[in-house]
Amino acid sequence: MRIMRWFGLPGSRAARCPVRPQEHAWLESSLSWLEQEFGRAPLLAPPARPADLIPAGYTGGLQEARTLVDLLCWRMGVDPVRVELELHSQPAPLGHHRLRGGNSVIGVGFGHAATPTAMIATVAHELGHVLLVGDGRRDAADPDVEALADLVTVWYGLGVFGSAVAVRCARRRPGLTLPRYSYALAHYAWLRGETDPAWLADLRQVPRAQVRRGLRHLAQRSGSQPAAHSL
């Protein structure tokens, strides 16, 4: 019966779309746009997991944080030379991006930088702004730019980290809500042909259940098992 529920075979329980119709439409159109802008190559790379990126003994010092930024730049196809990192001692938003002298400046609070999962999620989101705003693909005033920056992190296989921050900071972060983030991760898995990806183990219980629900819905809607589907 479990297999029947997963793939929407006759007799299985219907899996309704986990987000509202307008959110579903936005997500699919935005994913199509990301494919046009960045190609499918990011989907082919193994998704990043905490053990892949977080070095042993990480404390959030400036050099450690800079090393993470460079690693994420490489992952997302951004030249690290054009990205400056600022760590702030004063309480600040989760992160911010601005342009200075033609370079992108990413600012993160010291306290936030000391938590590696949050640091990776924040920097990846801000690198999304580099790709969107810094490279002239979107205007900084675009009302969707924060949500789209989150979606860029999912496209580049960094959604596990963003999901963790979406759980902890839901009330004070812009961008995708947790249900929308989880549904984006379900699309990511679906496009990669994954039915029960190993990286689900890195998610907390609620987003893990939401991703599985999203996968059930996508499977039932298409009537087939995911196999590196097209948008």
N, C-alpha and C positions, 0 to 999 in steps of 0.2 A: 504493500500500500504506500510505503514511503516513496518509492520510485514513481508511482502513479501521481502522487501529489506534486513531486518535483517537476515532472514534465508535462503535466496537464493532460494525461491520458484519460480516456473515457472512465467515468466513475470517480475521478479525483475531485477534491474540494476546490471550488473556485478561489483563486487568489486575486483579490481586487488590487487595483493600482494603489500603491502606498502613499501617493501624493495627489494633490488636486489636479484636475485636467489641465489647467493653465500652467501649472508647474511642470507637469509631464511634457507639455508641448514646448515650453521654454527649454527644458533640459535636452530634448532630442534635437531641437533646432540648433542649440548652442554646441552640442557634441558634433553635429554635422559641420558647423563653422570651424570648430577646432581641427577637425580632420582636413578641411580645406587649407587651413593656415599652417598646420604643423605636420600633416601627413600621419600615416598609421605607424611609423617606426617606433614612437614612444610606447605603443601598445605591445610591441614585440619584445621589448626589454623586460627582464624579470622585475616584478614589483619590488620596491624597496621595503625591507622589514627592519625593525629596530636593531636586530643583531648585525645587520649589514652596514649600518651607518653610525651607530653610537659606539665610540671607542671606550674601552675599559678605563675606568677611573676618571671619566669626564666630569669636570667641575664648572665649566662655563667661563673659563678665563678667556681673555681677548684672543690669544693665539688659537686656542681650541675652537672658539666660535668662528674665527676666520677660516680655519681648516674646514669646518662644516659648510660654511658659505661656499667655499671653492668647490667642495664635493658636490653640493647641490647645483651650483652653476654648471658644472660638467654634465650632471644628470639631465638638466633642462636645456642644454644647448646655449647657455649664456656665457659670453667671454668674461671670466672673473675680473679681468683688468678694468672693466667698465663698471664694476660694482664696488662701492665703498660701504663699510660696516661701521656703525656707531652704536656703542653700548652706553645707555643712559643710567645714571644713578637715581634720578628722580622717578616717581611713579609715572608711568606712561601707558598709552594703549598697547595692545599686544604687539604691535609693530607698525611701522609706517614707511612709505616710500616717497621720495621726492627726487627731482632732478637738480643737479648742481654742476655747472660747467660741462654739460654734455654727458656726465656720468650719473648713474643711479645711486642714490644713497639710501641704504636700508638701516633703520633705527630700531633697536630692541632694548628693553630694560635689562639691567644686570640680573635681576631676580628671575626674569623670564628666560634669559640666556642660560641660567644655571640648571634648568630643567631640559634635558636634551630632546625629549619628544616634542615639547612645546617650542623649543628653539627651531627644530627642523620644520615643524608645521608653519611657524611664523615666517621663517626665511623663504620657504617654498612658496607661500602665499605672496610674499612681497616680490619674489622673482617672477611670479605670475604677472604682477604689475609691470615689471621690467619688459616682459614679452608683449604685454598688451598696450600699456601707455608709453613706456620708454621707446618701444620700437614703432610707435605710431599706428598700431592696429586699432586702438580704441582711445577715446577721449577720457581724461581723468574725471570729467563731470558725468559720464555715462552712468545712469542709475543702476545698471547691471554689472558694473565693472568689478565690484567686490565679490559678487557671486561667481562671476566668470573667472576671476583669479583663483578662487577655490577650485573651480572645475578644471582649470589648467593643472593644478597639482594632482588631481585624480588622473588626468590624461597622461601625466608623466610618471605614474606609478607610485605616487607619494601620499595617496589618500588615507593610508592607515594612520599616519601622523595627524593629518587634518581632522580625521574623525575623533581622535582622542581629545583634541582641543575643542571641537564642537560640542562634545559631551560636557567638558568642565566649564566652558566659558560661554554657554549658549546665550546668556542674557546680556553679555557685554561685548560681543564680537559681531562685526558686520559679515556679510557673505551668506553662504548657504546655511539654512537651518539643519539640524541633525537629520530629520527625515529626508530632506532633499539630498544631503550629503550621502546618506546611506543608499538612496536610490541611484545616485550617480555612481557609487561603487558597484552596485548591482549591474549597471550598464557596462562599466569597465570590465567586470568579470565576464559578462555575456559576450562582449565584443572580442574577448580573448579566448572564448570557447571553454570557459571554466564553469563547472557546475557546483563544486564545493571546494573552492580554492584554499590552499594551506594558510594563506595570510589572514583568513577569517579568525584564526586563533589569536591574532594580535589585537583584535577589536574587543571592546567591552561587550557585555551581554546584550544590552539594548540595541546598539548599532549592528551587532552580528545578526540578531534576529531580524532586524529591518532589512539588511542586505539579502538574507535568505528569502524573505517575503518578496522582495523586489525581483529576485531571480525566478521565483515560482511564477510571478505575474508575467515576466517576460517570456518564460517558457510556454505558458498557457496561451499567451497572445499569439505566439508564432506557431505553436503546435509542434515544435521540434526541439531537440537538444541543442544547446549552444555549440557552435563550431566555428569560431572566429567569424562571427556574423558581420555583415556590412550594416552601416547606418541606413 
